[in-house]
Amino acid sequence: MHRHELSVLTALKEKRRMSFGELLKQSGLGKDEAVWAISNLEKQKLVVVKREGEYELRISKEGEDYAKNGLPELAILRKASGKGASMADLSGKEDQIGISWAKRKGLVEIEGGRITVTEAGKRASREGIESGTALRELHKDSTAYKKYRGSDAIKELVQRKLVEIKEKEALGEVEITQQGILTLAKDRQAEESIEALDRSAIKNRSWAKRRFQAYNVKAPVEAAVVAGRHPLRKTIDDIRQAYLGLGFTEVSGPIIEPAFWVFDYLFVPQDHPARDVQDTFFLGRPSELNIEDAQLVDRIKKEHEAAWHGEWSKQVAMRAVARTHTTSVSGRYINKVIGEINAGKKYELPVKLFTIGRNLRNETIDPKHTTDFYQHDGIIIGKDLTLANLFDVLTKLYKGLGIGNLRFKPMYYPFVEPGVQLLGKHGDEWIELGGAGVIRKEITGIERRRINVLAWGPGVERILLVKKEIDSIADLYGSSVGWLRKMGGV
């Protein structure tokens, strides 16, 4: 018999029966060692084991918000009670999430953009929504799960990723059998079996007179969390869902570009400080990248020379750089879509596109800056678009990300006119999230009365700063497993 099994039986000999926790103390074994030994002894009918159901319950940040403030579908019922409400009256989460669940549950009906409450919705307004009630109770006391285990409310909360539940079977009380007592007495008279063949046993040939212990590879061990979503990856996924919920289409582009798409096409002068080696990473191999559209190059050359009153160099525009912003992707698609519209291709306006990607800048690292960072860019190509449309979209987008406190202030950027800076609250300080505005006609190549373009390019990591989930952007690029577990990633 293995020494771990002997330790378990010896510990049980006096009291005959004890809890798993007490058995660990009495036997001196580790948890995995004791579980393995008990499993083997149970198969041999030397012990009897009572098992208990255990669970781990975790409420997501979104779930905590709903537990405190109510589900978004309940907010819709409040707005639509009485005479109903318009879809335009809904906030970000209500529009993207609440209306979907309210419809699915039959709480509301929508016709002609008007929302009316059904009879089921009126009952829910009076009596509450079961999943919302369950969420509130779980937030106060996780043991409330026993009350709701197996219910539709729990299934819904899990489906919506508002709660995460891991159920597992745990060892309860362990009792030694009469056969176990007899076996223990017998094995005490014999030598222990060999669990590992070491140098000493080989040298003195003690193994020849002893039995080798068989390994049970199927014995249960303590569950381990092996993977999870990194906070930055989760934020990127949340941004993607927020855009898709507003009807945008995702696009992408290369991270290594000719300076033309990063600077020149976006109307950044060739002597602008952003092009210096202090700010931008230039490549050595290749040092230049070709710009294929000669007609576009000629137009941009004329626009630069007319506006900046200096000679424009194609060689400078061909220099290979690591993109400093994802606005280079937006630029490529502005040129593509407007070019196809001019060529007669039919587009249903507005065209709404977004991209999320990695960028590199030669920055001094501090809590708000790193050399390697992510940005999300959005563009809307349409007619009669104004700053009011821009503010509306950005407000809805950030509400969907859990940020409702934004500011816009006038700001100069070479590629927009007018331009605004988007600010978010970080503690007592308002910090820049990114720039936005109406793309200049020098970039689009057409008069704004025909088509105009709204654009924005905020940072991704700063969303976590504003939401107070991190104190420094550098935290996201560390390797501390403890920090990741604290953030819920592992």
N, C-alpha and C positions, 0 to 999 in steps of 0.2 A: 504494500500500500504506500502511496506517495505521502511524503511528510506533511504536505498541506492538508490532506484528507485526515491523517492522524491527528493533526492539530485541531481540526474541527470536531472530530469525535471525542477527543480528550476534553475539550472545552464543554461539550454537551453532557459528559458522563455524569456530573454531579447534579445539575439542575434538570437534566433531560430535555428541557424546552427553553428557548430564549429568542428574543428578537434578533434580527440580522445585525443591528447596530451593536447590541450587547455582545453578540458572538464575535464581531470584529475585535472588540476590546479584549475579550477573554482569550481568543486564539492568537492575537498578535499579528494576524495576517493583514495584508493589504486588501482593498476591496475586490480587485480583479482576481487575486489569488483565492480569496474566500468563495467568490461566485463560481470559479472553476471547480474548486474542491466540492462544494455543495452540489453542483450539477452532476458530478461523477457519482457522489454518494447516493443521490436521489435515484439515479438509474439502477444502482445496485440494491435499492430498497433498504439502505442503511439509515437514511433519514427521510422524514416527511416534511415537505415545504409548503407553507401557505403563501400565496402570492397576492400582492396588492396592486391596484391600478394607480399609476402616477402620471402626472402631466406637467409640462412646462408651458406657460402661457405668456406671450409677449404682445403688447399693444403697440402698433406703429405710431409714429408722430402724427400722421393723418388721423388715425383712430383716436388718439388722445384729444386732438382738436375737436373731433365730432362728439366725443364723450362729454366735453365741456360745453360745446355750443350747439349741439344737435346735428343730425344728418342733413345734408344739403336738400334732400327731397322734402324734409319737414319745413325748411325755410321757404321752399317753393309753395307749399300748401298755405303757409301764412300769407305770402304775397298774393296768391291767387284766390284766397277766400273772399266770398262776397261776389263782386262783379268780375272777377278774373284778373289776369295780368297779361302783359305783352312779353314775348320772348326777349325783347330789347331791355326789359326791366331786370333781367337776371344778371347776377354777378358771374365772375369767372367759373368758380366751382359749381355753382348752381346750373349754369349754362352747359358746362362740359360733363358733369357727373350726375348732378341731382336730377335733371330732366330725364336722363336715360333710365335711372332707377324708378323715378316716379311713374313713368310710362310703363315700365316692366311690371310694376306692382299694381297697375290699374288705378293709381291714385288721381291721375289727371288725364284730360283729353286736350289735344291741340288741334285747332282748326283756324286757318288763315292767320297764323302767327299769334293767336290768342290762346291762353291757357285757362281751362276751367277745371274745377275740382269735382271729382266723381263722388258717388255715395261712399265708396270705400275710402276715398280721400278724406271725406268729412269725418268718418269714424276714426281714421288715423289721427286727425287733428285733435279729436276729443280724447281718445284713449291712448294715443301714442303709437309709434311704430315699434313692433316687437324687437327688431334687430337693434334699434336705437336704445331701447330700454335695457336690453342685454348688455350692450356696450357700456352704458353708464354704470351698471352694476359690476361688471368685470373690472372697470377702471377703479372703482372704489375698493373692491375685494376680489382677488383672482379666484377664491374658493367658490364664488358664484357660478363658476363653470360647471360644477357638479349638478346644479339646478338645470342648466341649459344644454348639457351634453347630449349630442345627437339631434338637437332641434334644428329647424329650418333657419332660425335666427343665427345660430353659430355657423351653419353652412354658408350663409350669405356673408357674414363678417370675414370668414376665411377666404371666400371667393374674391371679395373686394380688397383683400390683403390689409384689412384693418386690424386683424388679430392673427397671430401665428400660434398654433397649438401643436405640441409634440407629445403624444401619448406613449407611455412605455409601461411595461410590467416590471414591478420591483419585488424583491424578496421581502417577505414579511417575517413570520415566525418559523423557526426551524426546530424540529423535534427528532431526537435520536430514537430509532426503533430497537426492539429487543434483539433483532438480528445484528444491528449496528453495535450494540453493547458486546455481544458474543464475538463479533469480528474484531473489535478493538482489543479485547483480551487476548485473542489468538495472535493478532499482529504485533502486539507488544512483546511477544516472545520471539518473534522473528526479526531479522534485520530489515531495515527499510529498503525498499527497491531503489534502483539507480535511476535518477531522472536526467543526469548528464554524465557523460564519460570524460573524466579529467585525467591529467597526467599521472596523478598518484594512483588512481584505480588501475590504469594500464600497467604501471611499473610493478605494483605488488600483486597484480592479477586478482584483486578482490572482486572484480566483476564476474569472475567465473562461477562464484558461489551465490550470486544474487540475481534477482529478476529485474529486467529493465521495465521502467514505467512507460506505458503507452501514452502518447499525447492525444488529447481530445481537441481537435482543431475546430470543432463546432460548439465548444463551450461558450456561453454568452460573456461578453465583456461590457464595460461601461460605454455608453454611447458617446461619441465625440463629434463635435461640429467641425466639419472639414472644409467648408467653403461658405462664402457669402458675397454680397455685392459691396464693392468699395463705395464709400460715400460720394466720391466724385463720379463714378460710373452711374450710381443711382440718380444723381442730380442731372446728368446728361440724358438718361432715360426719361426722367420727369419732364425735362425741357422738350424732348422730342414729342412726348404725348400731349403736352400743352399746345404745341404748334399744330399737330395733327388734329386735335380737337377744334381748332379754329379754321380748319380747312386748308392748311398749307401742305405743300409737297416738298419732300426733302431732296436736296441735290448735293453734289460734292465736287471737289476739284483738287488739283495737285498741291502738295505742300512745298515743293521746289518749283519756283516760277522765274520767268524773266522779270526784271524790275518793271517792265512795261505794265503787267497786270496788277502788280502790287502798288505801284506809284503812278506811272505815267497815264494809264487809262483813267485813273481816279483823280486826275487833274492836280496831282502833287508836283510842284515845280522840281526841276532837276537839281536845284541848289538847296532844296529843303533840308533842314537839320535831321529829319527822320531817315534820310538816306545815308547818313554818316556811319562809319564803322562803329561808333560809340553806341548806335541804336540798332543796327541791322547786321545780321550774319550774311556775309557774302561767301559764295563757294569758290574754291580754287579749281576743282575739277568736277564738272565743266565750269569754266569761268563765264561762259556766255550760253544763252539759249535763244534759238531762232524764234522770230515772231512771224507767223505764216501769212497773216492778212495784210497785204501791202496797202490796200485801199484804206483800211482802218488806221494803219500806221501814219499814212499821209494826212488823214483827217486830224488825228491827235497832234501831229507835228504842227499843223496850222493853228489849232486851238491854243497850244502852249505858246507859240511864238507871238500870237496876237495878244494873248492875255498877260504873259510874263515878260514880254519885250526882250527876249534873248534867243540865241540860237539853240535849237533843240537837237540833241544828239541821239541817233539810233543806237550807237555803241553803248551809251549809258543805259538806254532802255533795255538792251539785251543782256545786261549783267545778271548772272544767276544768283538768286537770293533764296533764303528760307523765308517763306511768307511771314510777315509780321502781323497779319490779320486775315480773317476769313472773308473780308470784304473783297478780296481778289476773286473769290468764287462768285460772289454777288455780281461783280463787274463782268465776269465772263458771261453770266446768264442774262444780264441786262442787255449786253451787246447781242447775244444770240436771239433772244425773244424779239427785241425791237427790230433787229435785222430781218427776221422772218416775217414780222408784221409788215414792214416796208416792202418786202418781196411779194406780199399778197396772201400770205398764209393766214387762215382764219383762226383767231384766238378768242376764247370766251373770257372777256375781261371782267373783273381784275384777275391777273395771274399772281398767285401767292406762293412764294418759294422760301425755303429756309435751309441753312446748312449749320452743322456743328462740327468744329474741327480744332486741331492742335496748331499752335503758332509758336514762333521763336523770336525773341527779341533780346538784344544785348542790354538787359536791364540790371540795375543794382538791386539785389535781393533784399526785400523787407517784408513786413506782414501783408502788404497789399500788392507786391510785385514779385514775379519770378521770371527766369529766362524762358521757361517752358510753361505754356498755359493754354487753356481752351477758350473759345469764343463761339457765340452763336450769332449768326447773321440772318436777317430777314429782309425780304423786299416784296413790295406790292406794286405791280405794274397795271395802271388803269387810267381812267379818265376822271377829271374833276376831283382828284384826291388832294386833301389839305392836311395841315398839321393837326386838325381836329381828328381826322381819321387815324393819323399816326398815334396820337395820345390815347385814343380809344383802344386800338389794337394792343399797344404796349401795356396799358392798364389791365386789360383782360388777360393777357399772356402772363403777367406777373402775379395776378390774383390766383391764376391756376397753379402757380408755383408757391403759393402761400405768402406772397409779399403784397400787402395792400397799401403800403405807405411809400409813395413815389413822389419825386419832384422833377420838374423839367425847367431848365434855365437856358437862355440863349448862349450859344457857343459857336465859335468859328471852326469849321472843318473844311479842308480844300474841296471835298467832293459833294458837299450839300450846301444849299442856299434856299431858305433859311436852315440853320443848323441848331440843334438843341443838345444839351447834355442831360443824360438820365441819371438821377441820383437816388440812392437808397439809404435808409437810416441804419447806422452801425453804432449802437450805444447812443452816445450824445452827439455823434458826428454824422454828417451827411457825406457819403463817399460816392465817387463816380462809378456807375455801373457800365456806362458806355456812351457812345455818341449816336445821334439819329438826325434825320432831316429829310428834305426833298432833294433828290439827285439833280445836279446841275445839268442844263441843256448842253453844255460843252461835252459832257460824258455821253448822254443819250443820243446826241446828234439831231434831235428834233425839238420843235417848239412845244412848250408845255401845254398849250391850249389843245393840242392833239392828244398827247399821252404824257403822263408824268409818273414818277417813280418815288415811292416812299422807301426809306432804307434805315436800318439800325444795326449796330454791332456790339452788344454788351459782352462782358466777360462772364464765364461760367462759374469760376471759383468764387467770385465776389457775391454770388447768390448765397453761398454758404456763410460768408462773412456777415451779410445783412441779416440772415436768419439766425445769427449767433450760434451756429453749429460748430464753427471753428474760430480761433483767435488769429491765426495766420495762415495764409495760403500755403506756406511751406509745409504745414502739418500734413497736407494731402499727399505730399511727395516723400514722406518718411517711410520707415520700414518697421515701425513699432506695432507688434501684434497686439499688445495691451491696449494701445490707442484705438486700433481697428475694432477690437472687441467692445470697447467702451462706446464707440460710435455705432455699434450694431452691425458691422461689416462681416465679422467672423465669429 
